[in-house]
Amino acid sequence: MNLEDLVAINRAIEQCVDRNSDLVGRDANLLLSRLGVSRSTELSHAFAQLVDENRLLQIGIVGRVKAGKSSLLNALIFNGQSILPKAATPMTAALTTLTHGDTFSAQVQFYTPADRKDISEKAAQFDALLKDTCERTAKTLRDRQQRTGQVVDEQRFSEQVEREALRAMRADAALMAAHDQHERMRKTRVSEKALAELATIHAANLEDLSEQLKDFVGADGRYTALTKSVDIFLPLDSLRDIRITDTPGLNDPVQSREERTTALLSECDVVFIVSPAGQFLSEQDLQMMGRITRSEGIQEIAVIASQIDSQMHGEDTRRDTPRQSLESINAHLAEHMVSTLRRLKTTNPEVGSTFDKLIEQGGKRVLHTSGICHSLAAKLAGPERWDGSEQAAWNNLHGTYREFFDLEDPDRSRAQLELLANTAEVRALIEEVRYRKQSIVESRIEQLTAAKRQALDELGVALIQLARQKREQITATDLASLRKQKRSLSDKATTFEYDLDSCLEEWKLEYRKAQSSALKKALSNALKVAYGAVAYNPEDKTQEITTETPGAFNWVARNLWNGGRQTTRKSIKWLYPNQIKGDIINFARTTKEALQAESSEVTVEHKKKLTRALADAVSRTLGDEIELAIVIRSLRSIVARLPSHTFSLDATSVKSLRNDTTLQGTEAERFIESATNCLAELKSDASRQISTFTDELRDAIPDSISDQFVTDVLARIEDLEQQIEHRELTKQRLDRMVQELEAL
């Protein structure tokens, strides 16, 4: 399939969805986002960019808010100066591009009237839902007061109602984000004409540009709420022939900004995943990696562990020198990345060979950075210029490694700061991909075509299935019955609070126990194998020992005929330490994988149990008063949000063991003791992680699920209600939609 055919199919599906957005829009948009299907104009533009011989090398910087993306770019491009403002929240994280220009300038893209209308409509939906939720919450709390005889101050009561209602509304992050953005926009009173005049920025130098940008992308900037993205042009040689895109992250709460982020990412040749070393490769990071590789076909990926300085002080990572600590941390991060990606390949076979390069190269594809250390190194001669964060970072490093970070020895201190900043190595990576630009671009065309074709195939199948399910539901559902279901659900919301939340409470206790039991059993089984390898590896070998027999006669015998000696046989332990070290490292890897697999299995099993239990609770309350299909879909969407966990075991302590081919006697016994201690440390680490995980579940899993359920089901019923009012026309439209998609 050539590029033109692919764009044509993309456009046909897009038009089909647009024509039927009132029927399948909500679910179709989720499919489009999950599969990474772009608008046809964006896809066409992406292909045009790729085949342009004069195109710039596109480098994308992706990561969570506060992952250190801006700090990294400030270090790479601006020698540590804070030119790019750091985002305080996802709402203030502007989409930014950097490329070469003849002068210091920037072009600001503001939200269009259509963007603002979309945000305003979603904010209104949020307000309506919040009002509805407040009324239901107030009724629930009043009923509870009547049952218990509790008397509550009215002001405190109102505050509690609002607090619990807002907590229930967090389930719909997009609407909440739209509400927040709308409030910010409302306070920014600027005319369209004034915005047009503000869009182009000219500056005399970097400092001037940075100062002007604060108004548009700073956390408290006058126009931040209205800024969608900023393109920055700089007369810097380091930016020649490349464009760097600093994204707010995928799953952006602002839809129109996410669309531009997705469009720019589809043009990227290389992507740097920036993940904080303290929370390295979280589930959110993995989702980002999966999406940009699978949906955008990007195979050139580098993983950057940012904020490495924050990890230099822990008891389990601190060594005699900063370099030794850094080596220990980097080894742990690389091991964590490899095991995490292997697990991702196992649990999500659809990723295929996407991450094989990262897995094979291991630590070579993980780079550490510290933007704050780069900034400290640049300002070392003037500590009075340090801000609060820089001063705190220096104090921590100086307190932990006093002789290496000392203002009295600036040369040594700067060398250590640059070691942690690692800016030169990241720059070298940029130069390396710049050098391979042509081969990368050629590969990208094939990768993007294959990825988009697969995404469109999957989208077509999913949309056909969605349309058929909608038709069956509309055919089988009676409008009067649906309205009755809606009234019944609202009337019995109070009963749901007790039934569903009691069910959740029981499940929560059972789930935590099941996780703890399964994980401890997995650890125990792994330990039995590991201790067996250490304890029974030694071989008892018989050794002949010749000693001189005391006495004058024996002395004469030794000198005259080599007598006067006696030979005894003794059993001595022999072992092969390198094999044992390998066994311990293998134990750490397999144990981590076993814990992850066991935890995932328990999670999947118990999420199914919770869905069934909640469905039974709803059935007991409503009987056949509500459609089971609506209930199940709603419950599945809620249960899917419950947390999961990633385990990691640090096997770097094994490096302290002797590296010998064989050992015997007391040396062998001492080695066994040291190896056993290593296993004990790993066991302790695993046990601590299991305990921490099960303890955190207590707070991570919400105490209430009833408000989310009622809100979600009511919204689904209202959608269905509107469609059934024009049943025959709706069925005809869905039939045509299926025919169109099947023809493609």
Buried (B, 14 or more C-beta within 10 A) or exposed (E): EEBEEBBBBBBBBBEBBEEBEEBBEEBBBEBBBBBBBBBBEBBBBBBEBBEEEEBBBBBBBBBBBBBBBBBBBBBBBBBBBBBBBBBBEBBBBBBBBBBBBEEBBBBBBBBEEEBBEBBBEBBBBBEEBBEBBBBBBBBBBBBBEEEEEEEEEEEEBEEBBBEBBBBBBEBBEBBBBBBBBBEBBEEBEBEEEEBEEBBEBEBEEBEEBBEBBBBBBBBEBEBBBBBBBBBBBBEBEBBEEBBBBBBBBBBBBBBBBBBBBBBBBBBBBBBBBBBBBEEBBBEBBBEBBBBBBBBBBBBBBBBBBBBBBBBBBEEEBBBEEBEEBBBBBBBBBBBBBBBBBBBBBEEEEEBEEBBEEBBEEBBEBBBBBBBBBBBBBBBBEEEEEBEEBBEEBBEBBBEBBEEBBEEEEEEEBBEBBBBBBBBEEBBEBBEEBBEBBEEBBEBBBEBBBEBBBBBBEBBBEBBBEBBBBBBEBBEEBEEEBBEEBBEBBBEBBBBBBBBBBEBBBEBBEBBBEBBBEBBBEBBEEBBEEBBEBBEEBBEEEEEEEEEEEEEEEBBEBBEEEEBBEEEEEEEBBBBBBBEBBEBBBBBBBBBBBBBBBBBBEBBEEBBEBBBEBBBEBBBEBBEEBBBEBBBBBBBBBBBEEBEEBBBBBBBBBBBEBBEBEEBBEEBBBEBBEBBBEBBEBBBEBBEEBBEEBBEEBEEEBBEBBBBBBBBBBBBBBEBBBEBBEEBEEBBEBBEBBBEBBEEB
